[in-house]
Amino acid sequence: MKIHEVTDPLFHAYGRVIRGYDLTDLLKVMAETPCPEGTTCYEPSDARLEALPIARDLSQGVFGCMPIQIGYCSGQNTRLNALEYHRSSEINIPCGTDVILLVAKRSDLDAQFRMSTEQVRAFRIPQGTMVELYATTLHYAPCGKDEQTAFRVAVILPKGTNLPLPVRPADVSGEEKLLAAVNKWLIGHPEGGCPAGTYLGLSGKNPDVTE
């Protein structure tokens, strides 16, 4: 699989690199967060990360004074497995190691919210680099460069995102069938090991960054 650098102009359709923020304290706290072997974990909100001054700075400067949450995704992974999107941008900051993000565009989905994984692109994000993924960008868990590479990525989103749904939509005939959590629309791959009931709209090979 061809892996592009996040500085490649090709990434402009998916997001941007954000500079000018001091990430020193955030990276120190991130280095102490859990990192499971052989799988991944996701924590939407971490109190230690949210107590840092960078939380205020990002709320004001990147999210336009919206309430935000700072959590993390960590572990080991090399495959796509699924794609998700939000009604908002997502900020990712790798800690300790570079990561590879697999992304696609919402415009690649057909009217039934299906797409071929041939549309997926891979980008390497250097550790300590802050990246914005636009709301129009499909994404999922980061990948390490190989099966042994553990990663930690800070994940910043509007407050409440990815929490359990308080209620399910009454009509699930359209996009509603993708709703998997608050502000989270999920499209799974048949080989992705997604939770029961996930809409399986991805066809083709389950991309692996090691292949």
Phi, psi and omega in degrees: 000129180287129180249119180268157173279149181294342177278354178294134177306339178299333182287342184301334179284345185249331184178199182207157172274133179252126180242170173098002178250141178277110184259008188305307183293321179299317180294326178295314180292320179301325182296344181259001181280157180300149178214097185288156177265136173078003180204188177232158173226155178223129177239112185298325188218127180236122186298322181294319179292321183285345178276352182283150178303331180298334179297316177296316183298318181287324176301316183282311190275329184256322184256011173063039179072016172285150172295137182232168172233146175238119177229205181204155169237132183211167178131215181226133183193143175229359186245161179290299178072321182193172172223144178225166173210165181231172174272023185204164172291160173234138177257131176239137177224104177293142180238123173090319179223156172294155174228165177242127177256133176258123187223161173212181181250145175301330179291348176282344179286143175275187184295339178261013179063042176243156175198158174273142178290355174296342179278351184283138177239153182244136179227135177272128178249114180296147179302143180080005180260130179265126184235134172263129171258123183293159178299338179274004183259126173278137183204175175201211184295142175296167178235147168274171183288339177206179185293340181267350184277114176274145181229156170227129180227123172288136183236121184240127185214166173303144185303134179098346181297139177074007174280162180302145179293131176287337179202147177265144178301145180290325181256119180240031182275342182241228181299337182303333181291347179272346188291116185248340179197179179299125178058033181222115175251125191239134177234116186263164172258142181304334180257015187270355180066033182285160179301152178304137180093352178295137176290122183261088184253002180263130179241163183093191183292144172281104188301141179232126185290346179272356183251000000 
